[in-house]
Amino acid sequence: MNREQISRIAHAEHPIKAPLDDDSVRRLLDRALPRGDERVLDLGCGGGEWLLRALDSRPRVHAEGVDVSEDALAQAREGAERLGLQDRLVLHQREAAEFSSPQPFDLVLSVAATHAFGGLLPTLAAARKHLAPGGRVLIGDGFWEREPSPAAVEMLGDFADLATTVDRVVAEGWIPVDGHVSTRQELDAYEWACWGTLASWALDHPADPDSAQVRETAHTRYSEWLHAYRESWGFVTLVLRRTS
């Protein structure tokens, strides 16, 4: 079983592929889409979870999603068809960093996908190229709540603390107009949902040739979370506008 298949199983019971609950997602979209008729771009859209929520709650919004994964885009397409939203959603299979559009967007999204650009600030630089005047960016990335262990840094990357993260964003010419720091409940719920769902799949499919691999993956991820980064890693989602 490849990484994409494992990810699809792991995230089946969580609303999005990031540690935010439905209420937090709804509130952030309310702040990011004040008019309700915006053009939205998601760079690294995955299964399109953010876009489908935006489209489903706002019948005048039109959206485009970019992702390199054929499997993830198939999920997004299936979701749009199930909800009757396919006429307002365009999907592009390509590297997010290579995407271009002749028209700008009122909202550019990139939540838990900054790795596609090499980090938070390069992602913001890419988002700026697609942003219409007066538009907003909704971006989510990790930060260190406490001093991380070397194992945590090796596993997750070289993040800064929350204050430094926001300072760096502001120094690049962005103004936070709203934001959300994921709570301990959201962070834990995300991890339990991902690795518990994966373990349950393995237990429910004992005869599947991939069952042992999936169960071992779930065990490894539980262990990494509990022993390496649970006490130090956090997640922040920001709604940003450009300075004049």
Helices and strands as residue ranges (DSSP letters): H 3-10, H 22-32, E 39-43, H 49-57, E 62-67, H 70-83, G 86-88, E 89-93, G 96-98, E 105-111, G 114-116, H 120-130, E 131-144, H 150-156, H 162-171, E 174-181, H 184-204, H 211-224, I 225-229, E 233-242
